[in-house]
Amino acid sequence: MLVKGVVKECDFNGTRYDSAVQGAWVVAQGATERWCTVMYMGPEYIRDYGLEHELITVEQAQREVERTGGWLDIGEVVL
């Protein structure tokens, strides 16, 4: 899932930002049922690939994890 969050780099295009920007965290479930951030996505990648409608909030991610099982472990700060 794509969760709105602050990022300092985009893993998809290799961009590193001088300061944190609003982007997204790619969150996936591992073998231990833990959902955590596995990649970071920058705002230009989100825009270029039309992914704005795919972004969800941390609260929405928490509800989805509760619905499907496991536990959410994302400790970053959201703008």
C-alpha positions as CSV (number, residue, x, y, z in Angstrom):
1,M,0.0,0.0,0.0
2,L,1.1,3.6,-0.6
3,V,0.9,5.6,2.6
4,K,1.3,9.4,2.6
5,G,4.5,10.4,4.4
6,V,7.6,12.5,4.6
7,V,10.6,11.2,2.5
8,K,14.2,12.3,2.0
9,E,14.7,10.2,-1.1
10,C,12.9,8.4,-3.9
11,D,13.9,4.8,-4.2
12,F,12.3,4.5,-7.7
13,N,14.3,7.2,-9.5
14,G,17.3,7.6,-7.1
15,T,16.5,11.2,-6.2
16,R,17.8,12.5,-2.9
17,Y,16.2,15.7,-1.5
18,D,18.0,18.4,0.4
19,S,15.2,18.5,3.0
20,A,12.2,16.2,3.7
21,V,9.3,16.4,1.2
22,Q,5.8,15.0,1.1
23,G,5.8,11.7,-0.7
24,A,4.8,8.2,0.1
25,W,6.0,5.1,1.9
26,V,5.5,1.8,0.2
27,V,4.3,-0.5,3.0
28,A,4.3,-4.3,2.7
29,Q,3.6,-7.2,4.9
30,G,6.5,-9.5,5.8
31,A,6.6,-13.1,6.9
32,T,6.2,-12.2,10.6
33,E,2.8,-10.4,9.7
34,R,4.5,-7.0,10.3
35,W,3.6,-4.3,7.9
36,C,6.5,-1.8,7.4
37,T,8.0,0.7,5.0
38,V,10.0,-1.1,2.3
39,M,10.6,1.8,-0.1
40,Y,10.2,5.5,-0.4
41,M,8.5,7.3,-3.2
42,G,9.1,11.0,-4.1
43,P,6.4,13.5,-5.2
44,E,7.5,13.7,-8.8
45,Y,7.3,9.9,-9.2
46,I,3.8,10.0,-7.7
47,R,2.8,12.8,-10.1
48,D,4.5,11.3,-13.2
49,Y,2.8,8.0,-12.7
50,G,-0.6,9.3,-11.6
51,L,-0.5,7.6,-8.3
52,E,-2.1,10.4,-6.2
53,H,-5.4,8.5,-6.0
54,E,-3.6,5.5,-4.6
55,L,-2.2,7.3,-1.5
56,I,-3.8,6.6,1.8
57,T,-3.3,8.0,5.3
58,V,-1.7,6.2,8.2
59,E,-5.1,5.9,9.8
60,Q,-6.5,4.2,6.6
61,A,-3.4,1.9,6.6
62,Q,-4.1,1.0,10.2
63,R,-7.7,0.1,9.4
64,E,-6.6,-2.0,6.4
65,V,-4.0,-3.9,8.5
66,E,-6.7,-4.5,11.2
67,R,-9.0,-5.9,8.5
68,T,-6.4,-8.2,6.8
69,G,-4.3,-9.2,9.9
70,G,-0.9,-8.4,11.2
71,W,0.5,-5.2,12.8
72,L,1.6,-1.9,11.4
73,D,5.1,-0.7,12.2
74,I,5.7,2.7,10.6
75,G,7.2,5.2,12.9
76,E,7.9,8.1,10.6
77,V,6.3,11.5,11.0
78,V,3.5,12.5,8.5
79,L,3.0,16.0,7.3
